[in-house]
Amino acid sequence: MKIAVLSGKGGTGKTTISGNLVYCISNSSIIDTDVEEPNQHIFLKPSIEKEISIYTEYPIVDQEKCNLCGKCEELCKYSAIIVGRKQVVIFDKSCHDCGGCKIVCNQGAISYKKREIGKIYQGKSYNKIVKYGKLHVGELSGVKIINKLKEISKDEEILFIDCPPGTSCSTVAAVEDSDFAIIVVEPTPFGVSDMKMVVSMLKDMNKKFAVVINKAGLGDNEIYDYCKQEDISIIGEIPFDEEVAKLYAKGEMASEKLNKYKSEFEKIFDRVRRMI
């Protein structure tokens, strides 16, 4: 069972919800796929047992073989290859490693070189497996790291996927293999506005989903009206609670310190299981 936890914007509480769920649910594990800013490990504090380097490939051009025909530049939609009057220039960090430039090169002038783009860290916390990816500064895409995280976690009995915020390619990659999605939203105008984009994305992907309202009581009733109008289930509400905020600021789990939240997260998971 793979359950993605996502949101329309940063700061709504994806880490809080997904981290507390894995803490409360037996036989579960978690992957943090927000590889540009992973933070699940700050709260779960896993003892790291394994590191995996993730690589991408980018083109190298043999300038002596190249006849400057321009087919590689024409093919590349990311402007990673520019053909000048005297030589070809490669912008390796713009390359998406599709392999197309080598295919269209009739001169056999293109080969590939590997570059490390990030790492995956694996450890244990509360007897649960915790994995997270970290993209190197300056790299443009973490999709390869996300796909590898999912690949090495495909046999987990219950897997929570802490997703990147928004509706980018990284978010789609994180969600696409999930059985269910939990949208975490804060009851504010910005929260609801950005959530609507996530709802549209999940509907396009034919994913089952429901909403957990975090910081309930903070804003207004717009989120409740929207969910009722769109027939979206609200499966949990975490109140705007100063105790939770203080624990979060110290990197501690609310459900570990406050029993009332442990039972709430267990109820959320039970509702998800029944909806699946």
Stockholm file with secondary structure:
# STOCKHOLM 1.0

chainA/1-276         MKIAVLSGKGGTGKTTISGNLVYCISNSSIIDTDVEEPNQHIFLKPSIEKEISIYTEYPIVDQEKCNLCGKCEELCKYSAIIVGRKQVVIFDKSCHDCGGCKIVCNQGAISYKKREIGKIYQGKSYNKIVKYGKLHVGELSGVKIINKLKEISKDEEILFIDCPPGTSCSTVAAVEDSDFAIIVVEPTPFGVSDMKMVVSMLKDMNKKFAVVINKAGLGDNEIYDYCKQEDISIIGEIPFDEEVAKLYAKGEMASEKLNKYKSEFEKIFDRVRRMI
#=GR chainA/1-276 SS CEEEEECSSTTSSHHHHHHHHHHHSTTEEEEECCTTSCCHHHHHCCEEEEEEEEEEEEEEECTTTCCCCCHHHHHCTTCCEEECSSCEEECGGGCCCCCHHHHHCTTCCEEEEEEEEEEEEEEEETTEEEEEEEECTTCSCCHHHHHHHHHTTTTCSEEEEECCSSSSHHHHHHHTTCSEEEEEECSSHHHHHHHHHHHHHHHHTTCCEEEEEEEETSSCSHHHHHHHHHTCCEEEEEECCHHHHHHHHTTCCHHHHCHHHHHHHHHHHHHHHHHC
#=GC SS_cons         CEEEEECSSTTSSHHHHHHHHHHHSTTEEEEECCTTSCCHHHHHCCEEEEEEEEEEEEEEECTTTCCCCCHHHHHCTTCCEEECSSCEEECGGGCCCCCHHHHHCTTCCEEEEEEEEEEEEEEEETTEEEEEEEECTTCSCCHHHHHHHHHTTTTCSEEEEECCSSSSHHHHHHHTTCSEEEEEECSSHHHHHHHHHHHHHHHHTTCCEEEEEEEETSSCSHHHHHHHHHTCCEEEEEECCHHHHHHHHTTCCHHHHCHHHHHHHHHHHHHHHHHC
//
